[in-house]
Amino acid sequence: MVRAVILALGMVLGGWAAGCGFARGRAADRFVTVKGIAEREVNADLAIWPLRLVASDDDLARTHTRVQTYVREIFRFLARHGIDTTQASVQDFAVTDALATEYRAPQVGNRYIIRQTVVVRSDKPDVVLAASQRVGELVSAGVVLSSGDEYRGGGGPTFIFRGLNALKPQMIADATARAREAAAQFAADSRTSLGGIRHASQGVFEILPRDQAPGISEGSQIVKTVRVVSTVEYLLR
């Protein structure tokens, strides 16, 4: 008799525990997924400006002398427009002999072509931007500039923002707060109450051009938009 009572009591307790577990499981299934967006407008703090020059002649020494003249003229131009020339370096020296190429044309113009790049690196993007808008002065001085594939490829400066790590904590907090506001509104609309966070994932930080239009790259703009989107799942009670 006692054994039967114990067995019956065990079955009742087991059923109650299973019921509670099912209830908890169903409650955990009630959640809402929301996204929170945070944005900041920031200014670039670094400018990189490659000035690519090219000279050609039938005499190699004269070609080299012309390149050196171009480089000196570029450095004078930079100093004239307030750019620290100690932050400029001469790179990518390359000589091409038109007669030494395997697939040369039957008639070539100047035999030697020398290409070189003066790269400006400055923590004053505004000054570099202003100077880049006066680059016609170099052409007037006889400097032959060429475009290339480095950086943006169009010959203009590239503007970089390096302060992302300092923005991350506050932007993540802001994105999470926006997500909670959306979840609270959903809970109110559905006549439930908002519980804790079930799951959360931080989105990737993006640095975008402030003026987002076709053909405008982020690197070409001093003013940029930093954006992060966080996805959060909240339990509903």
N, C-alpha and C positions, 0 to 999 in steps of 0.2 A: 504493500500500500504506500509506504513511504517512498519507495523507488518510483512509483507511478506519479506521485505528487511532484517529486523533484524533476522528473522528465517533463511533465506538463509545464512546470514553472520555467524550465530551460527553454522550451519551445516558445513560450510567451515572450520572454526576455529577448530571445533571438529575433523573433518577429519584430519587436519594438525597435531593436537596434538597426535591423535592416531597413525598417521604415524611415527612421531618422536619417540613415545614410542616403536613402533615395531622395528624401526631401532636401538634404544638403546638396546633393548632386544636381537636382532640378534648379535649386536656387543659384548654383554656380553657373548654370547655363543662361541665366538672365543677365545680359550685359549689353553695353552699347559701345561701338567703336567710333571714335571721333578723331579729328585732326586739328592740331593747333599750329598756326603760322606766326612766326616772328620775323620782322624785317628791320634792318638798320640802313640808313644812308651814310656812306663813309667816303672819305677822300683818299686817293692813292698817296702813298708816302715814298714811292720810288719810281724813277723814270729811267728807262733804258732806251737809248736812241742810237741806232747804227747808221752812220753816214758812209755809204759805199761809193767809192770813187774808182774811175777807170781812166787810163791813159794809153795811147797807142802811137807807134812811130816805127819807121823802118830801122832805126838805130836804137839798140837796147839801152845804151847809156842815156840818150836823150829821153827815152821813155821813163827811165827811173828818175831822172832829174825832174821831169814834169810831175810825177807822182809826189815827190818830196815837196815841190812847190804847192801842190794841192793840199797836202797835209798841213803845211804851215799856214795856208790861208784859212783852213777849217779851224785851226786852233785860235787864230786871231778873231775869227767870227764868233767862236764860243766865248772868248774872253770879253768881247765887245758887248755881248748880250747877257753878261752876268753869270755865266756858267764856269764853275771851278774846273780849270783845265787839268788839274792833278787827278780828277776823276775820269778823265778820258784816256783811252788806250788805243794804240794802233795794232790791228789784228789782221789775220787772213791775207797775208801777202801771197799773191799768185801771179806767175808769169806764163803766158801762152805764146808759143812760137807758131804762127800760122803755117809756116812751111814744114813744120815737124809733125803736123797732125796727119793721121792716116787717110782721112777722107776730106782733104782740102779741096777747095774749088780751083779750077784751072787758073783763074786770076784772083789774087787776093789783094786787099788794100794794104794797110800797114802790117808789117810782119809781126811785130811784137805788141802784145797787149798785157798790161799790168793792172791787176785789180787789188785794192786794199780797202780795209774798213776801219774807220775811226768810231769806236764805241764809247758813247757818253753814258756814264752811270751817275745819277744825281738824286739826292734826297730832297730836291726842290722841283717837283713836277710842274708847278705853275711857271717857273722860269724856263724850263725846257720846252713846255708847250708854246710859250710866247716866242722863243727862238725858232722853233720849228715852223712857225708861220712866217718867218722872214728868210727862209732858206733860199729864196730867189736871189738874195744878195750874193750867195756863193756862185750861182750861175752867172751873174753879172760880172763876177771877178774872174770868170774863165774856168771855174772848177766843173769838171764833168762828173755828174753823179749818176748812179745806176740803181735800179731796184734789185732786190734779191729775195731769197726764200727765208732768210733768217727773221725771227721774231714775227712781226705781222706781215712781212712781205711787201708792204707798200712804201717802205722807206721812212715812215713816221715813227715817233716814239711809242713805246709800250709802257703803260702805267700800271703799277703793281701795288696792291694793298697787302701789307705784311702784319697787320694787327688783329688777325682773326682769332687767335687763341685768347686774347684778352676779352673778346666779345662773347665767347661761347657760353660761359656759365649763366650770364644774365639772359641771353637770348633763349637758352633752353628753358629757363624758368618762365620766361614770358610765353613761349610756345605751349608749355604745359598748362599755364593759367588759362590761355585761350581755349585749349582743349577742354578743360574742366568747365568753363562757362558754357560751351556747346553741349557738353554732357548733362549739365544741370538743367539746361533748357529742355533737352529731350526728356529728361526724367519728369519734369513738371508737366510737359505736354502729355506724357503717357500715364500720369497720375501714379508715379512710383517715386521712391526716394533714391538718391545716389549713394552707392556704397564706395568701397575702396577700389584701388587700381588692380585690375586683373592681369593686365599685361601692358607694357609700354615699350616703344622703340623710337630711338632718336633718328631723325632723318639726316641726310647728308647736307652739310653746309654748302651753299652755292654763292659764288660771287658773280653777280650779273651786271650788265650795263644798266645805268640808271634809265637811259632812254632806249627801251627795247623796241627796236625796229629792224626790219630785214637789212642785212649788210652792215650793221653796227656791231662791232665786237667789243667785248668787255675790256680788253687791253687798250683800246683806243680812247677810253674815257677816263678822265681823272675822277669824276664822281661815280660811285658804284653803289649797288644795292646788295647787301648781304641777307640771305634768306635761309631759314631752316624750318622744316615741317616735322612735327612730332606726331606720332600715331599712338593713341592711348585707348585701352579698353577699360571701362568702368563697370563694376557690378551694379545691378539694379535690385533694390529691395522692395 
